[in-house]
Amino acid sequence: MGPARLWLLGAGILASVHCQPFPAHGDKSPGAHRPPGHQLSEPAPAYHKVTPTITSFALRLYKRLAAGTPGNILFSPVSLSSTLALLSLGAQGDTSTQILEGLGFNLTETPAADVHRGFQSLLRTLDLPSPKLELKVGSSLFLDKRLKPLQHFLDSTKELYGAFAFSANFSDPATTWRQINEYVRKQTYGHVTDGLPQFSHDTLMVLSNYIFFKAKWQHPFDRYQTRKRESFSVDDRTCLRVPMMQQREMHRFLYDQEVACTVLQMGYSGSAWLLLVIPDPGRMRQVEAALQPETLRKWGQLFLPSLLDLHLPRFSVSSTYNLEEILPQIGLGSIFSLEADLSGITGWLNKTISRVSHKAAVDMNEKGTQAGAASGLLSQPPPLNTTSAPHAHFNRPFLLLLWEVTTQSLLFLGKVVNPVAG
């Protein structure tokens, strides 16, 4: 028998802790975790201790993916970072420290306990019901039925990450693979399908996370104004015909001459907004190199409301990654080394992670956005005394950053190179 295999899947699942049986087909998923009814007030929400680091981690990972991915890019920073942080609860000694520091946390300034409480605060806040948008985040741990996980680990993952543990039969890898993928599909309403590679008989654990987002535009597009076949330049040699949505509405936008790009902020009917960044022709690499937290903060301070003539492609894109080759390049190689100590999960399991898989999908149309991987309501600016409007024509590759406003957390980050790639 070969080495034991542990898998991480970003994009997919909710669960229920004390290793209960795998949910039967048609069963409702366990209720989402909710904050206690009475909480002590804090000077600032605990999630403020983790969201800036999640953003920095996302930008570092994006640059690595962009260096090796010529096409569309899409992933969920919240999904991936929370999955890895949860894993650190089962790591011992230096391995736990290396995971959190690999995510970008300075454990001298923010001890591990504060990091986990920050994720707890973030996930509970994101999971609060909202009448204007749908946002679901959750984690699950699927453990081989031969394993006996430590109760302390199960209690900690449930309390801090809302994660539930299921007993799974990995001796029948094909059936278990189908069950877990079906669970992910249901939790993301069909947006994430077959996100896991096939298992082998020596698989012992799958740690999975899902995120699903659905919201309507604050200013919906009129579908009758959508042009069915408008040109979109993938590169100098390739031009596609894509459905192009159009509207003339008030939006917050800017042109950054230094970075050479136009930046548009679009609001949803709820506490979320979308940042779209379209580089000047031939300047995509320059813009990607400039993606830093300071750049995002600068843009946030410079946005001005204006009437805008907007042309935006209707698109549906998805991306799937096996990140075991990418994560070591940004400081997360320890979980793949033979020295990795994950014995905090079962007391004896001391194996490395063999695969980190992540799949995300986004669908953007005239009504709004649906995304799975996984600014407060923008007030209506006063009408401007103008008869003409500047243009923002997204007819070439552009970046997208989808934010939840209350927590200032980056839910999705990506690049649209081909809007009709699916």
HUJO-V666812 format. One record per backbone hydrogen bond with DSSP energy under -1.0 kcal/mol. NH is the residue of the N-H (numbers start at 1). CO is the residue of the C=O. E is the energy in kcal/mol with one decimal. If there is no record, write none. Layout:
NH_CO_E ; NH_CO_E
This chain:
5_202_-2.6 ; 7_205_-2.5 ; 8_355_-2.5 ; 9_207_-3.5 ; 10_357_-3.9 ; 11_209_-2.3 ; 12_209_-3.6 ; 20_165_-1.8 ; 27_24_-2.4 ; 48_45_-1.6 ; 49_46_-2.0 ; 50_47_-1.7 ; 51_47_-2.4 ; 54_50_-2.3 ; 55_51_-2.0 ; 56_52_-2.1 ; 57_53_-2.7 ; 58_54_-2.4 ; 59_55_-2.2 ; 60_56_-2.1 ; 61_57_-2.6 ; 62_58_-2.7 ; 63_59_-1.9 ; 64_60_-1.5 ; 65_61_-2.5 ; 66_62_-3.1 ; 67_63_-1.5 ; 69_65_-1.1 ; 73_415_-2.2 ; 75_413_-1.9 ; 80_76_-2.4 ; 81_77_-2.6 ; 82_78_-2.0 ; 83_79_-1.7 ; 84_80_-2.2 ; 85_81_-2.5 ; 86_82_-2.2 ; 87_83_-2.0 ; 88_84_-1.5 ; 89_86_-1.6 ; 90_87_-1.8 ; 92_341_-2.8 ; 95_92_-1.5 ; 97_93_-1.1 ; 98_94_-2.9 ; 99_95_-2.0 ; 100_96_-2.0 ; 101_97_-2.8 ; 102_98_-2.0 ; 103_99_-1.6 ; 105_100_-2.1 ; 110_106_-3.2 ; 115_111_-2.0 ; 116_112_-2.4 ; 117_113_-2.1 ; 118_114_-2.1 ; 119_115_-2.2 ; 120_116_-2.3 ; 121_117_-2.4 ; 122_118_-2.4 ; 123_119_-3.0 ; 124_120_-2.2 ; 125_121_-2.0 ; 126_122_-2.7 ; 127_123_-1.4 ; 128_125_-1.2 ; 134_214_-3.2 ; 136_212_-2.5 ; 138_210_-2.0 ; 140_208_-2.9 ; 141_164_-2.5 ; 142_206_-3.3 ; 143_166_-2.8 ; 144_204_-2.9 ; 145_168_-2.1 ; 147_144_-2.3 ; 150_345_-2.8 ; 154_150_-2.0 ; 155_151_-2.9 ; 156_152_-2.3 ; 157_153_-2.5 ; 158_154_-2.0 ; 159_155_-2.6 ; 160_156_-2.7 ; 161_157_-1.6 ; 162_158_-1.3 ; 163_157_-2.0 ; 164_139_-1.1 ; 166_141_-3.3 ; 167_20_-2.4 ; 168_143_-2.9 ; 170_168_-1.0 ; 172_169_-1.4 ; 176_172_-2.1 ; 177_173_-2.4 ; 178_174_-1.9 ; 179_175_-2.2 ; 180_176_-2.5 ; 181_177_-2.3 ; 182_178_-2.1 ; 183_179_-1.9 ; 184_180_-2.3 ; 185_181_-2.4 ; 186_182_-2.2 ; 187_183_-2.2 ; 188_184_-1.7 ; 189_186_-1.5 ; 190_185_-3.5 ; 191_188_-1.9 ; 203_200_-1.7 ; 204_5_-3.4 ; 205_5_-1.2 ; 206_142_-2.5 ; 207_7_-3.0 ; 208_140_-3.0 ; 209_9_-1.9 ; 210_138_-2.8 ; 212_136_-2.6 ; 213_371_-3.7 ; 214_134_-2.4 ; 215_369_-2.3 ; 217_367_-2.7 ; 218_267_-2.8 ; 221_366_-2.3 ; 225_222_-2.1 ; 227_244_-2.5 ; 230_242_-2.9 ; 232_240_-2.2 ; 233_395_-2.9 ; 234_238_-1.5 ; 235_238_-1.4 ; 240_232_-3.2 ; 242_230_-2.9 ; 244_227_-2.9 ; 245_312_-2.8 ; 247_310_-1.8 ; 249_308_-1.6 ; 251_306_-2.6 ; 252_265_-1.2 ; 253_304_-1.9 ; 254_263_-2.2 ; 256_261_-2.8 ; 260_256_-2.1 ; 261_256_-1.5 ; 262_278_-2.4 ; 263_254_-2.8 ; 264_276_-2.9 ; 265_252_-3.2 ; 266_274_-2.9 ; 268_272_-1.9 ; 269_216_-2.8 ; 270_268_-2.1 ; 272_270_-2.1 ; 273_403_-1.8 ; 274_266_-2.9 ; 275_401_-3.0 ; 276_264_-2.9 ; 277_399_-2.1 ; 278_262_-2.6 ; 280_260_-2.6 ; 283_280_-2.3 ; 287_283_-2.2 ; 288_284_-2.7 ; 289_285_-2.3 ; 290_286_-1.2 ; 291_288_-1.1 ; 292_290_-1.0 ; 296_292_-1.9 ; 297_293_-2.2 ; 298_294_-2.4 ; 299_295_-2.4 ; 300_296_-2.1 ; 301_297_-1.2 ; 303_299_-1.2 ; 304_253_-1.5 ; 306_251_-2.4 ; 308_249_-2.9 ; 309_390_-3.1 ; 310_247_-2.8 ; 311_392_-2.7 ; 312_245_-2.2 ; 314_243_-2.5 ; 315_364_-1.5 ; 316_419_-1.6 ; 317_362_-2.1 ; 319_360_-2.4 ; 321_358_-3.1 ; 323_356_-3.5 ; 327_323_-2.7 ; 329_326_-1.4 ; 330_327_-1.6 ; 331_328_-1.2 ; 332_327_-2.3 ; 336_333_-1.5 ; 337_334_-1.2 ; 340_337_-1.3 ; 344_90_-1.7 ; 345_342_-1.6 ; 347_343_-2.4 ; 353_335_-2.8 ; 354_6_-2.1 ; 355_6_-1.2 ; 357_8_-3.6 ; 358_321_-2.5 ; 359_10_-2.0 ; 360_319_-2.3 ; 361_372_-3.8 ; 362_317_-2.8 ; 363_370_-3.7 ; 364_315_-3.1 ; 365_368_-2.6 ; 369_215_-2.4 ; 370_363_-2.8 ; 371_213_-3.4 ; 372_361_-3.1 ; 373_211_-2.7 ; 386_384_-1.9 ; 392_309_-2.4 ; 394_311_-3.0 ; 395_393_-1.8 ; 398_416_-1.5 ; 399_277_-2.9 ; 400_414_-2.5 ; 401_275_-2.3 ; 402_412_-2.6 ; 403_273_-2.8 ; 404_409_-2.4 ; 405_271_-2.3 ; 409_404_-1.3 ; 411_402_-2.1 ; 412_402_-1.4 ; 413_75_-2.4 ; 414_400_-2.3 ; 415_73_-2.4 ; 416_398_-2.9 ; 421_418_-1.5 ; 422_316_-1.4
